[in-house]
Structure formats: structure tokens, C-alpha cells
Amino acid sequence: MTPPVRRSPLEGRETLADPAGRARLEIRDFPGKLILRGKPDQVRAGVDKALGITLPEKSPETASGSSATLLWLSPDQWMVLTGKGEEAGVQHALAQALSGAHHQIADVTDYYTILALSGPRAREILMKLTMLDLHERAFKAGEVRGTLLMHTQAVLYQSGGDGAEGGPVFDIIVRWSMADYLWCLIAECGREFGLPEQVPVSGERLVV
Amino acid sequence: MTQPFRLYDRGLVNRNRPLQFSFAGKAYEGFLGDTLASALLANGVHMVGRSFKYHRPRGIVGAGSDDPAGLVQIGKDPRRTDPNTRASEQELYHGLEAVPQNCWPSLGFDVGAVNDLLAGFFPAGFYYKTFMGPPLNWMFFEKHIRAAAGLGTCPEGPDPDRYEAVNRHCDVLVAGGGLAGIAAAYQAARCGARVILAEETAHFGGHLLSMARSDALIKEQPARAWAFDAIDELQKNPDVTVLKRTTAFGYYGHNFVGLWERAADHLSPTQRTPDTIRQRIWRVRAKQVVLATGALERPLVFNQNDRPGVMLAGAVRTFLHRYGVLAGKRAGIFTNNDTAWQTAFDLADAGASVVTVVDTRAEVDATLLRMAAERNIPVRLQSAIVATDGRHRITSADVMPLAPGGTGLTGTPEEVAMDLLATSGGWTPNVALFAQSRGKLSYDADLAGFRPGPSFQAERSAGAANGTTTLADALAEGTEAGLAAAKDAGLKRVRKTSPELSVTIPEGVAVEPIWEVPVLGDFSKSRAFVDLQDDVTTKDLHLAYKEGYRSVEHIKRYTTTGMGTDQGKIANMNAFGVLSGVMDKPIPDVGVTTFRQPFKPVTFGALAGQHVGAHFLPRRTTPMHDWHRRQDAIFEPVGDWIRARTYPRPGESFHQAVQRESKAARTGIGVLDASTLGKIDVRGKDARTFLNRVYTNAWSKLAPGRCRYGFMLGEDGMIIDDGVTACLADDHFHMTTTTGGAARVLGQLEDYLQTEWPDLDVFLTTTTEHWAVVSLCGPKCPDLVKELCTGLPDDPASMPFMSWQNAEVDGIPVRVFRISFTGEMSFEINVPASYGLWLWEKVMEAGQAYDITPYGTEAMHLLRAEKGFVIVGQETDGTVTPLDLRMDWIVNMKKGDFIGKRSLLRSDTCRSDRKQLVGLLTENPKTVLAEGAQVIGNASEPQPPVPMLGWVTSSYYSPNLERSIALALVESGGARMGDVVHVSRSGGKPVAARITETDFLAPAEETA
């Protein structure tokens, strides 16, 4: 019997990099993801207690601790990012600290996958797909915003700063089933910056 | 090859880069930097096509996007060929092939030109009259009109070029890269603003490029040098985007402006690589907009004003200075204002012979008269051109004095030979974008044109677009606009950096409008064109008024004036002027037609951008998709999803495969990928109250570990979704929805929680794709589940129906649901999606011993129909209540309120003769009814209207029952059990069928 194997929705896709270093697209390796919902007043203390993180309470804030990063999604909703395989532990710790408070924690680790787009031209590539203002005056390191990347909903989290060599890093959090579409579309938009063409999975036989 | 009309002392063309091109099959040479129009004129070619309606010869009239007439077809590759391209905008590249439009068999001899002789039969409103006449009129004319209409030829097949759309935000968007626009961008950038500057042509400088270098000076240098330096500085600024070959084509709400960049149209297809973007749409959201789009010159409207060689005077000057081309060597000028005089002087200075300046005005500035005299140019004041001659190019014009007061003609016509007639009727500020932005136009009598009045959005106009007529004022106004825009965008104010500009030539306009030049002789025989593309003459406008049209918008549509690809850029103002005379009303009272986006035609390729072909839409697939592909399954789209529909074996038809799969699922083990179902995590102490309100049945007592099926209704009582919800804990539920309804249901439930029931402590989170779902079905599946899962009862079949348990497969936690959508013994194993393919392959491997059969969505539909289970969207269509489905048991009217409850009590929803869901069994068990077929009461179909009882919602051949089955919504169906009804079919007599209960598995044994 084959032992359990985890697969990403981008199984078979490999890191795309411009030889000239202008842009790079890769897949994050199964980071844990939780959705935390609750009124800030009711979960603030518990989040601090469980994770040592001050709850980010308005757009486009994020906050990081040693075990997790919290992304503000809406006034009562956060995404909690953890290391690979650490989501259950973080979920448990949060649930303990929040017992008694009205809240919800849902494991969405496999609902979403994270693409990382980096490089000095990363902003220009994303600007072909989102109507958000991605200018470095308007979108800074450590900020998060929800958006549409053409037909897909996505959360954009700038996990790396512009000052760093190699330009900014955007973590793009997208639904499993949309990941291949987005991967190929980002590559398409990055072709002028040296990313190779990527063809979406397609060609299935359809019966009318 | 020679270019007989080329000048070698001016222009932005590169004479070291000759380019070969062809037009109408003939080879020519131009230079890098030419447009097709300038290169043709350099070779003495004026006529490039024929007009839309009368097929009259048409030549190059303008030098930019305003040209209504100089349209050609570019390229012979049928995939790339580009119709209706303005020769004045198409930049020349080596090997360019252009062909004329709307002429057959050739440009010189055109069969369609017979229309011109029949002009009397094509008056204004020709189409309307054809529509409104006897019915057969249109039937007769349509095919001829369709064959004759249109100008160029559409490309065929997929477009091989790449396009893209990009988004940008900025503090200040400047539309137009002339002097005012450059000054505005320069000043705004100095203030630290994020600036986008868009120029329509290949060069910045605008009007500065249409005059001699030394005619405008800044710091004793040509003003254009300052402009070019400013552009250099802007290009070095990382916060400034400088775009040439880019048109602002649409000004929308909230300062959203569309720009269209022709990024590679100036390159030959062989110079473009597979990565080259041919055209790009910039979707700009600007805090402030500066409109510096210049002014458009309008021609004079006189008899026979449409011959090739009759051009706008400003365009002649542009061809001269910008491209180094003489549009003619014996030039006449016809004007009602000062600006065309400079064209005469510049032509004369460049070596052309200016044979006459005809000015309709009685008095003209003395400086102009002196400058004309210095160049020995014959001047005729208070005169007009009343006729022209020349078959494919003007050869002469008849000049006549105007009667004092401008009301008629006097004296006798005098023929003047010429190969070019440059005309000017004045300048109209290019207010298209301003008007699109909902700014209010105001009429300026000095300009005899409309200029921007009060703004509606955060924009301001500067330069000629604002009605400004001198360069120094344009520079100052542009600078001030840039400064004010930056300030209003929230940036700090810095000192103005506007240099002194001096102009050494006269700059006035002093226009005296003459909207219709008087006609010599019979007006009905005159041909004075207002719209050169749509062949609209002054006579058409007069006729429209005579036939009762009063609104300028109606007259536009009746006569088609301004309705061509150029949208009447140079025609509209003249049309308003003519109508003002016809109606005897001041122009502001005549009004203007609406300026709509786009300013000029934008290609579909650019608008579609990169979202074409394989990138057109996301195709959502499940974690097991790769396996389905490897089996060469047949798929079907379900919403955005691509789901496996059936898995035909070699040699098997679709139908055979579905039959085999359906049989296996009731005799052995079938396995279905059910991952796409919507899933919502529901959590909070009020979760049960919430479920009670959103479902029709009661949820208060559902114990942890148990599941329940529910219907969700709209407020109108109609079914909108269904699904099984499992109780995870007292305050925690796992809800499932239909595949297609997942996002909508979540949004609707969240809406209720936030707006209607904020008092409920409930949170929702979608978990749809976190879980991959392997659904097992069939009598043998408990054995397989037992083999796979640890943590379940020894006999998984002992799990109560509608229950669930946590378990593990090889240490991976899963949720096992003992639920069924087939009526058969069934388990659904939910595993985190990243393990989905692994689990599926493991199930297939372990299932081999049980001869496991994968089945797709088609067999799933068939299996559930055998059991009489409904599919929301198939048995329901938004007009069906649970009572209509005869599922009264699922509606609990005693538990308190729920969405749609009140509507179920309405007299109409309580009617007993509503359409109700029933089964149908055809008399012949082999006959499969058509889904959607009408159920009627009669054995034979009478003449319409046929009394209809309902329709078939689902229909299959059931391999398990070995006969056809169908579900149908039938009027009073519940009371008609056993009745025989008839089902219509195309091409045959109605089929008799007996009404039964919907669960075909239950009565099957009785009838067997």
C-alpha cells in the first residue's frame, strides 16, 4: 500500500524564474491555514494568550508571532498562517484560549494554496490582474488585502519588503481549484519579465 | 525609388531608414517615422478608398485620429488583417501591405460607384424608409444592403497576436502630450505626484511639431527642445508613466479612464516575437485628470468638397513639418479664419506654389495680408469655392465672390487650377473626454464651438482642449492645471516651473462661421458633404428637418451623420451649425449629440487582453482530477467546475458506460468523486436556531453525530438549495450545499446573519475545498469501508443511516458519513484535499477485489432518479415549493419562523392544482421521454393552443429497473396517480405514460 502522500493543486508545476531576476513564482509548501472568526473584544485576549500576537484590527494590518501570522480579512475574520503541519496545534491552542468566547476556528489548510510571487517586477505583474493600488506607497510590506485576480478571489499578503534585494514578495492565497488557472495567468502576465509560458490543464473530452 | 513630394529639410522621419511598402498592389518607399498617410502623400497618392454609401473617391483628409475618410485595410494575413485603419495613424513599417476598402474590382474603377449616380434613391433616412415601407421592401433590400454595407474586411480565425490589460492608479492622469499636457505632467511630477501621461501619436509635442522649429521659442531654443527635455525628465522619474501611441478612449465614473496603447502596431509582424504585446489597455483610476486633448479642425462645407486632395489646412501643415511632406505643389486655401493662412505661408516657404487664399471674411488682419503679399500669394477675400473638379484628385476649384452679408453669391465663378485644397472652418476644442465625464459644455461664440464648462468629475482641461488659442497660454494653463491637480490629489504645492515662451508667427483664429457655403445654382443638385465617411450632405440635414425631425439626436440617427467609425469628430460641429441655420435657432439651442465612449474604435483583442484561449476562465477541478483524466473520462462543466461525467471503457458508448456504472453501483461498489459539493462550517450557541430559520424542517433535536437533509427556501417560498447538514457538536454543524449554489448560499446566509439576525451568535466559514469527498455506493461497500478505515464499528453498515463518525485511513484523519443520494448503502469519506488523490487511488486499489466501478455525474443523476431524489435546478426552477414536490414531511410549520414560511401560506402556493412532482412510466418500457417535453392530456396533439399539464424534468433508461423512468411536474399530479397522460415529442405522436409515485425502486417489485 502506498503511504499517504500530500499533493498540491499545482503538482507537477515547478518554480518559474526569470533568468534576469525580474520575477519569480513558486509554490509555498503546505503552510497551515485557519480561519478565525470572532468579535475583536471577545478574541483579542485569547489570541494574545495563545499566540503572543496582538490582534490586527483594521485593514490592511497583519501581525506575526513565533508560531503564526494573523491576516486581517474583515472586522470579525482573520486568516491564521502557520508552519507546515502546525495548524492543528495552533488551532488547539487558540480553541483553548478562546473557550467561553463566541468564536469560530475552521481549518482551511487544504482549501487554499499559497503562491509566492517575488522580484522587482512582481508589482507590475499583479497590476495586470488586480484593480488594487499596488504602488509601494499604497501597498507596503506586512499589509494584506483581499481582491479579485481577474476571475479568482485571492488574498494578497506582502510578506517581504521592497527594500530587500530581489524586490517585494507577495503571498497570494487562492482556492485550490483556482490555483492552476492563476498560476498560468500570472506566468502569462510575467512573460514580458522572463517568466515562461504556462498552459493550464485543459483538453478534457466534453460531451454535449 | 523617389518620393516626389518629400522635403529633405524637416520632419521627424529618419531618411537613413527607407522602408518599402505597398498600397493597392503597388510598391512605394517611405521612411521610418512616416505614417502610411504621410508616406502615400510623399509619393503623391491622395485617393485611398471609397465612401460608405455612394462609393465616391475618398482621400486623406486629416493627419490624425480625426480623419473620417482615409481608411484602409492593413495586412494580407487573414488572421491579422485590420480593417478601417486610418492611414494617418498607421505607422509605416518595412513590408507593410495596405489595400483600399469599399471598392471592387479596383480603386480606380469601382462597380459600387453606380450608387453615386443613384444618389437620388438613397436620401436621408433610406434605411428607415425601407423599414417603414411595405413589408416586402426590407425583405428585398436587406440582402443588397448587407452585401454593400461596411467598409473593410474582418480578420478570420484566432488572432495570433498577444494583448493585455493592466491596471494603474495615479494622482494625476494627463490625456494628451502636446505642450499643455507636457507642462501639466511636468509640474505635477515636480510636486511628487504619481503621474501618467498619455499621448496618442508616436511623438510628444503636439502642435509644436506642426510648425516650423523656429516659430516657437523657449530660452532662444525651439520650444520643442524644452518639451523633449521635459519628457526625458519625466521618463526618468519612477513615479511617472510616459505612454506614447496611447489614446485615452473612455472617461467613466469615479475618474476611471481607459487608455489604449498600440504597443507594437508600428512594428511589422516579423519584428514581433511571441512575447510581444501588440496592444494594451490601461485601466487607470486617477485621483485627478488633466485633459489636454487639443482641438479639432473642421472643414468648410461647400459643393463638391469631398474630392481627394481636399484636406484640412492644419493637417497639411502637420504633414509638412512633422513628416517633411508637401501634400501638393499647387495649393489653394479656403478658410473662414486666420489659421489656414499660416498653412499658405508655410507651403510657400517650403517651395510649393500657393495659387490662392480664398477667405469668406470681408476683413482680415493686415499682418496676414502683408505676409501673403510678401510671398506673392493671390488673396480673394469675401469669396468662396462653389465647385471643384478632378476625378480621383482635385484639379481645379471655382471661386466666386460672396454677396455682402454672406447671404449669397455675386459675380461669376473663376476656375483656379490646383492639386491641393486646404480648408479650414475653424477649430473645435476636443471635448469628447470632458463630455464623457459628464462635464457640461458651454458654447463659445468666439471659437464658434463648444468648450468645457463646469466639471462633473475631478478633472480640468488645459490648452486648446480648453479653447485656448495661443501656445504661451497653453503652456501657462497646462502648468497651472498640473499644479492644481497635484494639490487636489493631496500633494504639496511647489513653485511653478513654467518657462517664458515666445511665438514669432500670428496666432489668432478670428473665425467668422459660415456653416454652409452658398450654392451656385440648384441646391438640389449640390453635393456639400458634412460627414465624409457616412456620405451625409447638407441636403440630407435639410430633408430630415423638412420631414419633421427636430431633435439633433434624432436627426443624427435619421441621416447617420457622425455615426461612422470616426463618430463625426470633424463633422459634428458643422452638422450642428447647418441645423442651426435650417432651424433658425442659435447653436446652443440646437444642442449637441452625446459623446460616448470610446473616443475611437478600440479592438476587441485589446479589450479581451490576456484573458483568451486557455486563460479565458478558471476551470475548477477536484484533487482527483488527474486520475479522471488518466482514465480518459468524459467530463461535463458544472458551474465553473469540470466534473467527470462517465468513464467509458474502450469500445463503449457514452450511454453504455452510464448504464454499466449505474448497474454496478447497485450490485457491487460504485465510487464517485463528490468533492465539489459546497460545505459551510456553522458555529455558535445559536446555530440550531439559525438552522431552524434557514431550513424548512426542525433542527433543535439533531444529536451530535447525526445528519439531516434540508430544503432552503427563498422568501417567496420557492426552493433555492438543498443539502445534508451534520451535527459536529451541540453548537457546531457541517452544512453542505449544491455544487453550483455554494457561493450564493454562503453569501445569502452571511447576509441574513449580518443584517436580519445580528442577535444570533453564529459564525459561518466556507470549507468547500478543504475536503475531498470519496462517495462509495453499493451493497458491498461496507466491506471496503471496513478494510480502509480504522475507528469505525466492526460492521460499518451498523452505523445508523444519516450519521457520521471520525475515523482514520493510514493515520490520516477522515470524516465518514453514512448518507446516501442513491437510496443504496452508501458512505462518503471526507479527507483533507491534499490527500484526496492519494485516498482515491487507495480506494481504487483496495476496491479491485470488489470489482469497484468509478461512476460519474451522469450515473449519479440516473441513480438518484431511480430513487426519486430531486436535484435543485432540475426538478425545481425557482417556482417550486417543497409541497409541490409532495415532500410535505420536510416542512415543519409548528417549529417557529423560517425563511419562506409565510409564502407557503399564500392562497396561490396552497392551491391543490399546482404542478406537482410525479413519476412517469411510459407504456412502452423502451421509450425514453425527452427531458423538458410537455405533458398534455390528449392522445393526439390538437391545434395550438395545446392544453399543457406540465413537463418532464428528468428522464432516463434505468438499467436496474430495466425500463425507462421519468420525473415530471404535472398539474394536480398528486391526485392523478395511475392516470395516463401524454408526453409530446418532436416528429412523432405524443407518448402515453402512467403517473406513478417518484420512488421507482419501491414499487418496482410490485409491478415486476
Interface residues (C-beta under 8 A of the other chain):
Chain A: M1 T2 P3 P4 V5 R6 R7 S8 P9 E11 F30 I35 R37 G38 D76 H102 H103 Q104 A106 D107 V108 T109 D110 Y111 Y112 E124 M127 K128 L129 T130 M131 L132 D133 H135 R137 A138 M150 H151 T152 R175 W176 S177 M178 D180 Y181 L182 C184 L185 E188 C189 R191 E192 V199 P200 V201 S202 E204 R205 L206 V207
Chain B: E164 A165 V166 N167 R168 H169 R194 D275 I277 R283 R285 Q610 H611 A614 H615 L617 P618 R619 R620 T621 T622 P623 H625 D626 R629 D632 A633 I634 F635 E636 P637 D640 W641 I642 R645 F654 D681 R683 G684 K685 D761 F763 L764 T765 T766 T767 T768 E769 H770 W771 A772 V809 D810 G811 I812 P832 A833 S834 Y835 G836 L837 W838 E841 K842 E845
